[in-house]
């Protein structure tokens, strides 16, 4: 089932009006019917699957030795530990790389290893292994280099590296045809890998390596840094299903009691926890609160700050580094905003607004923010975006895609123009000679045009079902917590509601960027909010609308339901006449003859009956909105209930001064 608003296409996971029968075992596990239906749509169909979904712990993770290459990797690392060899962890500069590096550094240090780490400069060295760094590390006496979150595409660099150094590659990116020839390659995506869960992030692969080391060394499993695995997994936007769901849920459960001082300090510096915080369960707090701050280290500073934070044993140093990352993130936001505006100007300059894939280049844009800029441009245009910053004749690119377009395959189809590339279906990176950019733009646009249809470039909202407000209670909203943690492949449930009547609408926030509504649907009114609506209001008082929303519990003078609106369709109706308004106003005067306030819902019902049912309740509500706009009625809210009273006005009232009347005038 698919509906279309002005902005988005609504696709329903549960088409039709009939509700699927929920098996009895859900109730036996204390899962409410509404939450059970959502779980069933997400693949939980049997009681065994429900048990795993609700109760899997770290002890339910697969045997790490099922991962191809694990046995030789463990053997070589344990040998290096026994011989006190110098081991270096070579990571990436994003959150996944920072956490993966920190996981291995903490684990191997605890096992007595002589461990250091190296993360390349984003601006000067770029992603992954580079020959000068490898030679430098070998010259410093490191005899074992372990990559995390990178290395799968570095076969040539490893082949030409000094023979004094052995390599173990741990990665989760899609493997190329030629894999590195080294001690071991750990990557669930490689051909012949028996590890059953394929969607681990780089930090997840590193965590499995630590588990295998401990199982081999002492026969005990390893769980100490699962908090970092949770953080990196959320930040890398991999699938939050299966083992990733377990890692994230178990890891976040330890956030408030973690022994990792840097994580504790960052949680506090970001304002996500304080002494009164009792639980931490929402993955979006990590996505929007922690990850950007840790990412900022690698974007406009050096990612080693993040690793220092996550490996320090000094509380004073942890606090200092956490605050440094918060300050760096503020600076990153300013640079990002500036580069985003430059990207929009460049798109207009090139005249490529209607290209099916947007290849946008600029000189000396900050390389640390082009990935975020690509995401923002993609959200604006909803099509594949490739942002390049050009310096010294070479463009370094970061890409973001839409579901219908595989970015990794797109780059592979144009590898004859590229210096190098790598990544995923939805996000990737590459470099290219500046002189090849115009041809790359032309060919990429043609390639995208051959794959994408116009409807692919319309954002899609996946909606669970049409849910009347009478079914949206505080208990129902709380029941959805069983679905946490939310993220990729397990998104927050969205619902649709039809025939909402907008009683009031007003701007809120310091810069008035948000819109607050009170809407009703044959029931008590509820508050609904649109965040960051821009200059134009999506609706106004008196409108009848359909909404896609996320229900939440709002704590303001007690708990009540609030709808966080994601999209809207306004019913275009022309039904008001002067005669209708006159008829309704006469009934209002009769009801409000003593000027005492009346509950808004009661007032609408009394007018409805007084008019003999000639007008619908939404028509009467719209008439009331006209009278409020003309100051003939006033409304106020007490204890989440709307009251209306009549104002006595002398003189003539011009209906045409009411925007609500003009909008619905027949």
N, C-alpha and C positions, 0 to 999 in steps of 0.2 A: 504494500500500500504506500503510495507516495503522494504527498501534497506539496505545493510550491508556494512559498511566500515571495515577497519582493527580493529577499536576500538569500534565502536558503531553500533547499529541497528537503522536505521532511520525509524520512523513510522509517516506517514502523516495523519494529521487530515482531509485533503481534498484530497482524492485520485482522480486520473484522471485529465484530462486537462480542463474539463468544469467547469466554475465558477458557483456557486449557485446563483440564482436570489436573489437580495437584495430587500426587500420590500421598498416601497416609504417612509414609515414613518421614516426610518433612516435618509434620506436626510433632511426631515422636522425638524429633531433634530440636524442637522448640523454634522452628522456622515459620514465621508468619506467611500466610498465603501469598500476599503480594510479593514479598522477597523471594519466596519459592518459585514463583512464575519467572522472575528475572533470572534466577540461578538456572532454571531449566533452559531458558533461551541461550544461556551461556555455556551450555554443554553438560550441566550437572543433571543427569537423568536417572541414575541408580543410587541406591543407598550407599554402596561402596564409594561412588564418586563424591557423594555428599560428605561422607566421613573424611575423605582426603581433603576436600575443599574447606571444611570447617576446622579440622583438627590436625593436619599434618604439621610435624615439627622437624627440627634439623635431623633427628634420627631417622626420618623417612626419606631423606635425600638418597639418591642412587649411589652405588659404590663408585667412588672416583676412579678406581682402576679400570672401569669400563671405558674410560676415555682413551682413545687411541694415543699412544705415545706416553702415557702416564708412567708406566713401569720404568722405562729407561730414564725419564726425567727425574723420577724420585731417586733412582740408583745414583745418578750423576750428582745430584744435589747433596745427598747424604755423604757421598764420598768427599765432596768439597768441604762439607762441614767437618768431617773427621780429620781432614788434612789441613784445616785452617786456611783454605784457599781464599783469595779475595774474590768475593761475589758482588756483581753490580746488577741492580734492577733497572732496566731501561724502560721508562714509561711514556705515556702521552700526557699532554698538558690540559686535558679536560677533566671533569670530575671523575669519570670512569677510570681514566689513567691515574689520577692522583690517588684515588682510593685503592686501586689495584696495587700500585706501587707501595702504598702504606701497609696494606695487608701483608705483602711478602716481606717487607723490611721488618715489621713487627714480629712476624712468625719466625723468620730465620735468625733474627737477633736473639730472640728468646731461646732458640735452639743452640745458641753459642756461636753463630756464624759471624764472620768478618764481612759485614754487608754495608754497601753504600748504594746510592741510587743516582740516576742521571735522567733528567727530562730536558729535551731540547728546547731552545728558544723558539717560540712560535714564529716570531718575525724573521729571525735570521736563518734558522735551520729547517723550519717546517716540520711536518708530521713524520713520525717514524724514524727508523734508523738512518743515520747518515755516516758516510765513510770517515770523515775527519774525526767525528766523535768516537767512533769505534776504535780507530787507531790510537786516539788519545787515551782511552780507557785501557787498551791493551798495554800501552807504554807505561801506564801507572801500575801494572802488575796484576790486573784483574784477569783471572783465567776462566771465569764462567760468567757469561752475560745472559740474563733471563729477561726477555721482553714481556711486557704486559700491555694489553690493549693495542698492540702494534706488532709489526714484524712479519706478518703473513705474506706481504708483498715485497719483501726485502731479500729475495733469493740471491740477487746479484751482489749486494753489499756483503752478505754473509759469506758468499763464495770467495770474495776477494779480501776478506778480513785476515788479519795476522793469524798464523797457525797456532800461536800460543793460547788462543782464546777459543773456548767451546761456547756454543749457543743453544739455548732452549727458547723456543718461541711459544708464548701463550697469547692467544688472540681470539676474537670472536667475529671478525669481519669476514665477508665472503672470500673464500680462498681463490687465488688465481690458478691457472692451469699448472704453472710450475711452482712447487713449494720449496721453501728453503731446505738445503741439505745440511742438517745439523743433528745434534743429539736427539732432539725430540721436538715435534710440533704438537701443541695442544690446542685444538680448535674443534668444537663439536660439529661444525659445518663441513669439515674435511671428509672426503670420501673414505668410507670404511670405518668411521668412528662409531663405536657401539654405545656411546653415552646416550641415554634415551631422551633427555631434554636438550633441545638444540638452541634455545633462545637465551642462554646465559650472556650477560654482559662481560666485558673484560675482567671486571672485579670478581664476577662469579666464577670465571675460569681460574683466576688466581686463588680464590677461596677453596676451590676443589683441589688444587695442587697442595695447599696447606693441609687439607684434610688427609690427602694421601700420604704426605710426609709423616704426619703424626700416627696414622694407622700403621705404617710400615715401621716406624721407629719405636713406638711404645704400645701399639695395639689399641690406642684410645683415639676417639674422634676429636676434631678441632672445631671449636665454636667461638673462640675469643674475639674475632674481628667481624662477626656477622653484622654488626652495626654499620661498618664501613661498606660491606657488600650491599646492604640495604640502600645506603646513601647513593652509591655509584649506580646501582641498578635502576633506581628511580630516575636519577639525573640523565641516564643514557637513553631513556624512553624506549626500553626494550619491553617485550610482552610481559605484563604482570599477571601471568598465569603459571600453573605448574610449580616448578621449583623456584622460579623467581618470586612468585607469590609467597612461598614459604620463607625465603630469605628476607624479603622485605617485611613481612609481618613479624617474624621473630626478631629481626634486627631493630625495628622501630620499638618493639616492646622493651628493648634494653636501653633506649636513648636516655631515659631519666636516671638510670643507675649505672651508666657506662663507666668503665675504667679508663677509657680513652679521653684524656684531659682536653685535647684539642676539640673533640666533638662536643663535649660538655660546654666548653667556653664559647664555641661558635653558636650553639643553641641559645645561650644566654645573650650574647652580643647581638644576635639577630632579633631578640625580643620574642622568641618562640616559647621559651620556658622561663619560669621563675621559681621561687621557693614554694609557691602555692600550686604549681602544676602537678596534677596527679596522673595524667596519662598523655600519650602521644601516639595517635593512631591514624592521622590523616596524611597520606602521601603527598597531597598538594602543598602541605606545609614545607616539605622537603623541596619540591619542585620550584616553589616561588620564594621560599625563605632561605634555605640553606644552599642549594645548588648554585644560584647566581653568585653568591658571595665566594664560594670556593672556586667557581669557574673564573671569577674576576682575576684571580692570581695568575692564571695562564693566559688571560686575554690581554691585559695591559701591564702586567708585571711578569713575574716568573713563577711557574707552577710549583717550583720547589718550596715556595712559602706554604702552599697547601700541604705538601708532604711533611714539612717541618712541623706544622700545626698538628697533624694527625699522628705524629710519632714522638712528640716531645713528652717527657715525663715531668716537666716543670709547669706548675699551675700558673706562675707569673708569666712565663714565656707564652703559654697557651692563651692567656687573656690578651697579652700584647699582640700576638699574631692574629687572633680573632678580630680585634678591633681594626688592625691594619687591613684585613680583608674586607671588612664592612666599609671602611673609607675608600678602598680601591674600587669596590662595587659602585659606590656613588659616582666616582670619577668615570667608571665604565658606562654608566647610564647616560652621562652627558655626551661622551664620545659617540655612543650608539645613536642617540637622537640626531646628532649632527650628521653622521654618515647616512642615516636613513633618509634625511631630507635631501642630501646630495644624490642618493640613489634615485629618488623620485624625480629630481631635476634632470638627471642623466637619461632616465626613461623618456621623459618629455622631449629632451633634446634629440634623442635617436628616433623618436616617433614610433616606438615599439610597443605602445600600450596594448595593442591587440595581437601581439605575437603569442603563439601558443606556448612558447618557452621564452622566458625573459633572461637574456644574457646581458648583464649590466656591468660595465667596467668603469673604473675611475683610477686616477693616479694618486698614489700615496694615501689611500684610505687606510684606516687602521686595520691591520690584518686580524687583530684579536676580536673584532666585533662583526666581521662580515658575515659570519654564520648567523648571528642574531638578526642582523639586517636582512639577510635572505629570508629568515622566518617571517619577519614583519612584512616584507614586500609580498611574500607568498600569501599571507593572510589578507592583504589588501587586494590583490589581483586574483587569487586562487588559481594559480597555474604554476608549473615548475619555474624555479628561480635559481639563477646561477650568478652570484656576485663575485666580481674579480677586483682585486687591488693590484695595480701595475707599478712595478718599481724596477729600474735598471733593465728594462726590456722584457721582463718576465711577469706574467700575471698569475697570481695565486688565487684560486677560486674556492668558494664554499657554496654548496648546493642544498636546497630543500625542495621536496616534491609533494605531490598530491597522490592519493591512493591509486589512481589509474595510471600512474607513470612511474616506471622503475628507473630511478636516476642512475644506479650503478650500471644497468644495461645500456642506458643512453650514453654514458661516458665511454663505455666499452666500444660502442658502435662508432665512436669518433676518436679512438685512441691513436689513429695516425696523425692527428693534429696536436696531441697532448704530450707533455714531457712525462707526466705520471698521473695516476689517479687511484682512488680507492674509496670504499665506503659501503653503504647499505642501499636498499631500495628507496628509502625516504630521505636520506642525507648522505652526502659524499663530499669529497674534496679533490682538487686537481691542480695542476700547474700547466701553463701553456706559454709559448713565445708570443710576445705582444703582436707581432705581425700576423699571427694566425687567428687573432680574435675575431675580426670581421667575418672571415670564412666560417669559423666555428659558430658564430651567431646565426649566420644564414642557414647552415646545415642543421643545427640543432632545432631551429624553428621549423624547418621542413620535416625533420624527423618527428618532432612532437605533433605536428599537424597530421602526420600519417597514422598516429596512434590515438590521439585524443579526439573526442567528440565534444561539441559545444557544451553538452550537459555535464561532461566531466569537470568542467571549469566552474560549475555552480557548487558552492559548499553544501555538504550534506550534514544534516543533523539526524543522528540515529535515535529514534524515540521509542521508548519501551511500549507504550500503549496510551490510548486516550483514557485519562483518569479524572473523573468528576471530583470537585472539591470536597464533596461530602465524604469521600474515601481517603482524603489526605488529612490524617491526624498526626499528633505528636508521636503517638505510639508507632504509627506506620513509618514515619521518618526514622525513628530510632531503630526500627527493624532492618533498615537498609544498611546499618553499620556492619552487619554480618558479611556484606559484600566487599568491605574494605580489605586490602588497600586498593584504591582506584588508580588506574593508569592505562597504558596502552593495552588494548584487547580486553580490558575490564573497566570501561569508563563509568563515570558517575551516571546513574540512571536519570534520563530525561523523560518527562511526561508531557502530554499535550492536553489542553483543555479548550473546549469550544464554548462560544456564547458567553464569554465574560463581559459583564457590563462595567465600564470604567466610571466609577463614581467621582473620583478626584484624581488629579495628576499635578505634581509639582516638582520643581527642580531642587536638588539637594547637593551638598558638598561645597567646599570652599570656592571652587571655580564653577559650580553649578553644572557639572558635567554628567551628573547622574539624574535619573528620573524615578520618582517614587509614585506608585499608584495605590489606590484602594479599589479593588475589584470584587464583584459579587457574581454568583452563578447559582441563582435560586437557593442561596444559603447565606450564612453570615459573611460579611465582607472580610477579605484578607488583604494584607499588604503585599505588593509586588514591586520589585526593583529592577531597573535596567542600569547596569554599570557602563559608564563611558559611552553615552548614546550619541555624542557629537552635538552639532548645532541644531539639528532638527528633531523635534519631538516625534517619536514613532506613533503616538496616539494622543488623544486629549479626552477630557471629561465629556461624557455623553456617548462615547464610541462603544460599539460592540465588537469584541476582538476574540481571536483565537490565539492561544499562547503555547509556546514550548518553554517549559520551565523545569527548574530543579528545586524541589521543596527543601527547606531548611528550617531549623528551630531558631527563632530569633529571641534573644533574651533582652527585653526592654520593658521594665515594669511587669515582669513575669514572662513565662514562656508562651510564645504563640507561633503559629505557622506563618512563614514568609516564603514567597515565591521569587527565586532568582531567575529572571526572564532571559531566555537565549534568543528568541525570535518571536515575531508577531505578525498576524494578518488582521488588518482592519476591515470590518464589513462595511462596504460602501452602501449606505442606505440614505434615501431621501424620503422622509415621512412626516416632517414637522410642517404644520401650517399654523397661521395665526389662530384659526378656530380651535385647533387641538390645544394650543397653549392656553387660550382663554378658558376652555372647558376645564383643563387641569388646574389652572390657577384658582378658579372659582371653588373647586373642591378643596384646594389647599387652604383657602381663606376660611372655609367652614370648619376644617379640622384644626387649624391653628388660630382660631379666633381669639384665644386668650394669650397668644404669643408664648405659650410654654413650649420648651423644646420637646420634640418627639424623636424616638428612635427612627433612624432613616429607613430601615427595613419595614417597620410597622407603618410608617407614613406612606411608603410606596404601596403597600398592600391596601391601606384604607382608601387611597386615591383610586387604585385599580377597581375596588369594589364600588366606590362612589360613582365611578364613570360607567358602571354596568359592564365592565370587561371589554369596553370598546377598544381600549388600547393595551398593548402588551406592557409588562412591567419594565422592559428595557426602554420602551418609548416614554413611559412615565419618568424613568430615571434620567433620560436625556432631557426631558422637559425641566426636571429639577436642576440639571446642570446649567441650562439656559438661565433659569431664575437666579441661581447662585452667581453666575457671571454678571448678571444685571444688578446684583446686590439686593434682590428682593427676598432672598433666603440667605441664611448663614449656617455654616456647618462647623461642628467641632467634634473632637474625639476624646472619649473618656473611658479608661479601662478597655481599650481596644474596641469600643462600640461608638458608632457615629450617631450624633444627634443633630437635628435641624430645627431652626426656629425662623419665624417670618419677621422681616423688617418692614416697618411702615414707611413707605416712600411717597412723597408728594410730587405731583407733576407727572409729565408724560415720560414714558420709557420707550426708547427706540430699540425695537427688536434687532435691527440690523447692526447694532453695535456689539451683538453677541456673536463671537466666532463659532460657538457651538450651533447656534441657530442657522447661521449662513452655511455651515458645513452640511447640516441635515435638512435644510429647507427644501420642501417639495415643490 
